[in-house]
Amino acid sequence: LDYQKPHRAAIVIQSAYRMAMAKIKRRRMKREIVPRRIESFRDLCNNESRYVNNLSLLVSQYITPLRASQEKQLRQIADDSLTSIFGNIETILSVHQTILQTLLELMERDSWPKIEGLGKLMQFVSHHLRVYGPYVNNFKVSIDTLSPCESSSKKLP
């Protein structure tokens, strides 16, 4: 420590300079990075909302009417092939509705620029991505089941 005495003034100046540079860097981050983070989070919310709306549309316009259909030809498709064609899409919809609800709750909090709870949500998402396994693995079966249904029914779009 005795060898630092002659350089003490230089050390104090360096320390003050580093502190000033850290403050400048922090201000720049707030000015540049935080708005991009907020924009990315809003994009995530918008994309999740669109995805949930599309899945909801699929369930409400196709799956539910096919299940409720009284027509013999459509009823046969519903009874025989609905699970093969659509897989576990309703489970996937349920998971994404939960994700969207949590994202919207996070957006309403006054914790900007910190998004407290996003880490827990990502843990939830990573845990529930397993619902896509059966859906993806069922793709070929789904296409193979859908082809004969399309050719045998004029009512399918």
N, C-alpha and C positions, 0 to 999 in steps of 0.2 A: 504493500500500500504506500510505502514511502516513495517508491519510484513513480507513483501517480501524481504526487504533489506538484511537480513542475508542469504537468499537463492538465491540471484540474480545470483551468479555464476552458481549454479545448473540449474536455469531456462535458462540461456544462453546456457549451455552445452546441455540441453534437446532440446532446439529449434534447435541448430545446428545438433544434432543427427537426429531429425525428418526430417529436410530438406534433409540431406544426404540420409536417408532411402527413402524418396519420390523420389529423383533423381534416386536411384538404381531401385526402382519399375517402374518408367517411362521408364528407359532404357530396363528393362526386358520386359515390355509390347511391346515396339517397336520391340525388338528382337524376341519375341515369339508370341504375339497376332496378330500383324499387318500382318505377313505373312499368318496366318490362315484366317484372315478376307479377305485378297486379294484372297486366294485360294477359299474360300467360294463364293465370288462374281463371280469369273471366272466360278465356277461350276454352279452357278445360270444362268449365261449368256449361257453356253454350253447347259444346260438342256432346257432353254427357246428356244434356237436355234433348238434343236432337235424336240421339241414339235411343233414349227411353221413349220418346214420342214415336219413332219408327217401329220399335218393338211392340209398343202398345197398339199401334195401328195394325200390325201383323196379327196380333192376338184378337183384337176386336173385330177386324174385317174378314179374317179368314178362319182362324181356329174356332172361335166361338160360334160363328154361323154354321160351320160344317158340323160341329157337335150337336147343334140344336136343329139341324135340318130334318125335315120329315120326308123329303124326297128320297125314294129308294136308292137311286144311283149315288147321290151325294152322301146319303147315310152309310152306304157301303164303304165309301172312301173314308169317311170319318171313323167307322168301326175298325176297318182293316189297316189303314195306312197312316192315320194322323200322327201317331207317335213316330213312325218310321220317317215321315216326311219332315216334321218340325222338331223332332227330338225333344230336348228339355228347354225349349225357348222360353217357356213361362218361368222356369227357375232362374234363367239368365235375366229375364225382365225384372223379377223380384230383387235380385242382387243389385242391379243397376238403379232401380228405384231408390233403394237404400243409399247407394252411393250418391245419387243426385240430391236426395234430401239432406244428407250430411254436408255436401258441398254448398248447398244453398244456405244452410245454417252457418257454416264457416264464413260465407260471404257477408252475412248480416252482422257479424261481430265487429266491434270497434277495435280490432287488434292490428289493423294495418300499420306498418308493412309486414308485421309478423302474422303468419297464418297459423295460429295455434290450433292443433288438432288435425292438421293435414298429415302428419306422420302416422297417427293412429288410423286415419282413414286409409292410407297407403298399405298399412299392415292388414287391415280388413280386406282391401282389394286383393292383395297378394294371396291371402288365405282363400278367398272365394273365387279366384281364377280357375280353380279346379272344375267349376261347373262347365267350363268350355271343353274339357276333355271329351266327355261323351258326345257333345255336339259336333266337335271337329271329327272325331273318330266315326261318327255316323254319316258323314257327308256322302260317301259313295252309296251307302244303302238308301239315303234320302233321295238322291238323284235317280237311282235305279227304281225306286218305288214311285216316284213322281212321274216318270216318263209314261208308263202304261196308264196311269190315272189321267194324264192330260189327253192322251189319244182316245180314251174311252168315254170322256165326258166333254160335252160341248159347253157346259155351264162354267167350267173352270176358266179363269182369265188366262 
